Amino acid sequence: MLLITKLLLAHLIGDFLLQPKKWVKEKEKRKLKSPKLYIHAGIHLVLLFLIVWDLSVWPLLLTIGILHLVIDGIKLFFQKKETKRQWFFIDQLLHITSIVIAYLVFTGQTISMEDIFTENALLLVTCLLFLTQPVSIIMKAIFSKWNIEKLTKGNESLKDAGKYIGILERILVFIFIITNHWEAVGFLITAKSVFRFGDLKESKHRKLTEYILIGTLISFGIAIVTGILFTVLI
């Protein structure tokens, strides 16, 4: 476990801390012809040897370094201006996957499906998934009796921002509950109230205020009940 942690640490340092923005821009412009691409891969390889500090696993480290170069090259070759965001996540997923697979192959370690898909793990995943899109749809159904678009007219926000904020706050509340940090739930409610105070004060709209309060209470309430049920069931 220590070895794979070191491998992931080297990746994070090399990809996010030791890669200047101008290098990224030059790589995107010159693609496979950019010297920065190969310097970046070389830095990754050096970091792997320095952080792991064990020459007996040099085939593993060399393989990860080469795979990093290949993955970055694939990203630069296929990435377009309009797909940069998607390729960022694809790139990181490929890097992490390659590190894990190389680690398993060279160390002879195995991952048992029974160890991953335990009863508690499946219950945790089920609860987390429930608190995302399903709860958003439930809340949308609850508020369908009111004309929400009319209430929020003139208070435009980022597209789908409210939905993602709701998902994040429910997941945070759930985590606080299952880790027995109820005080953090109160802090989160307070923080949201502070940020929302300006909107409510400026709008002077009672219906909008009621909509926000009801939405917040339902969202937090569902997350709290889900967290309590999880702790009881495990």
N, C-alpha and C positions, 0 to 999 in steps of 0.2 A: 504493500500500500504506500510505503514511503517513496518507493521508486517512481510510481506513476504520479504521485503528488509533485515530485521534483520535475518530472517531464512536463506536466501541465504548468508549473510555475515558470519554467524556462520559456514556454510558449507565450504566456501572458506578458512576461518582461520583454521578450523580443518583438512581439507584434504590437504592443500598446505603449510601452515605455521607451523603447529604443528605436522607434521608427518615426522620424520627423515627417511632418505633413508635406514638406517639399519633396521628400523621397516618394511619397505616395503619388503626388501629382506627376512627378517625372515618370514613374512606372506606368501610370495610366496613359501618359502621352506617348512614350516610346515603347511601351509593352515589353516584349521579349528582348528588345535591343537595349533596354535600360541597364546600365551597370549596377544601379541601385538594387535591382531585383536580386542579383547574385551576391552583392554585399550583404543584403538583408538576410538571405539564406545562410550565408557564412556566419553572420552574427548569431543566428539561431543555433547553428552547429557548435560554435564556441561556447555559447551559454549552456547547452546541453552537457558538454564535457565538464564545464566549471561547476555547475550546480549538482550534477550527479556524482562527479569526482570518483569515478570507478571505471577504469579502463577495461575491465573484464566484460563490460556490456557495450563495448564500442560498436559491434554490428547493429545493435538496437538503435544507438544514438545516430549512427551514420544513416541508417534507413529512415529514421524520422526526419533528419535534416534534408535528405534527398526528396522525400515525400512532400515536405514543406515547400520546396522549390517547385516541384511539379504542380502542386495545388495552386500556388500563387500564379504560376504561368497559365494554368487553365482559366483561372479567374480573369486575368488580364486579357486573354484571348477572346473570351466569350462575353465579357462584361461590356454593356453599353451605358451611355449616359443615363438613360431612363431606367436601367435595371441595377444601378449601383447599390441601392439599399438591399435588394433581394440577394445580390451576390455577396454582400458583406456577411450576411447570416449563413449563406451556403458555404462560403469560404471557411468561416469559423467552425461550422459543423463538420466539414470535411477534415479540418486540422485535428479537432478533438477525437473524431472517429479513428483517424489514422494512428494517432498516438495510442489509443486504447487497444486497437487491433495489433499494432506492432508489439506493444507490451505483452499481450497475451501470447502471441506467436513465439517471441524470443525467450520469454520466461517460463513457458509451459503452463502458465496459470489457466484455469478454466472458470467460467462463470456458470453457476448452476441456476437454472430457471426457477427452481424451488426456493433458492435464496432471494431471488428478486421478487417473484410473485407470491409473497407471503400474504396471509389474510389481512394483516394490518396495513401492508403496503398498498394492496388493492383498495382497501377501504379509504385510505388517505387520498389516493388518486381519484377515486369516485367522488369524494367530498370536494376536492379542489376543482374538478371538472364541473360539478354541479353549480359551484359558486361563480362560474364564468358565464358563458352564453345562456345556459338554461335559466338561471335566475334573471338575467337581463330580459329574456323573453317573458318570463312570469311577470316581472314588474311592468313590462310594456302592456301586457294583457290587463293588469290591474288598473293602469292609468288610461286605458282605452276609452273609459267612460267620460273622460274629460278631453277637451281639445287642447292638448299640450302645445301644439305649434302656435296656437293663438296666444297662449300665455307667455311663451318665450319669444314672441315676435319683438324685434328691436333689441334682443339680448343675444346676438349671434355669438357662437363659439366655434372652436375648431371642430371639424367633422368627426363625429363619433367620440369626441372627447369625453362627454358625460358617461358613455357606456364603459370606456376603458377605466375612467376614474372609479366608477362603481365596482368594476371587477377587481381592481387593485385594492380598494379599501376593504372589500369582503374577504379577499385572500389574507390581507394583513390582520384583520380582526380574527379570522379563523386560526391563524398561526399564533396570535397572542393568547387565544383561549386554550388551545391544546398545549401550550407551553406554560400555562398558568400565570400569565401576565395580564390580569384584568385591568390594572392601572394604565397600561398602554392603550387599551380600548378607549378609556376616558380621555387620554391625551389626544388620540386620533380624532375623536368627536369634537374636542375643543379646537384643535387645529383647523378642522374643516369649517367649524362655525366662524372662526376668525376670518378665514379667507372668503367665506360667503357673506359676511356682514356688510361689506361694501356694496355688493350686488343688491342685497335686500334693501339697504338704506336708500340706494339711488333709485331703484325701481319704484319704491313706494306702492307696490302692487301686492295686495293681501293674498290674492289667489296664487300668485307666483311663489310667495313666501310659504304658503300652505303646501304647495306642490313640492317644494324643495324639502320641507320638514318631513312630509309623509314619505317621500322617496328615501331620504336618509334613514329614517327610523325603520322602514321595511328592509332596506339593504343591510343595515347593521343587525337588525333582528334576525333575519334569515342566517346571516353569518354566525351569530352567537349561538343560535339553536343548533346549527350544523356542527359547530365546534363542541358543544356540550354532548350531542349525540355521539360524536366520534370518540370523545374521552370515555363515555359510558360503555360503548360497544367494545373498545379495546381492553 
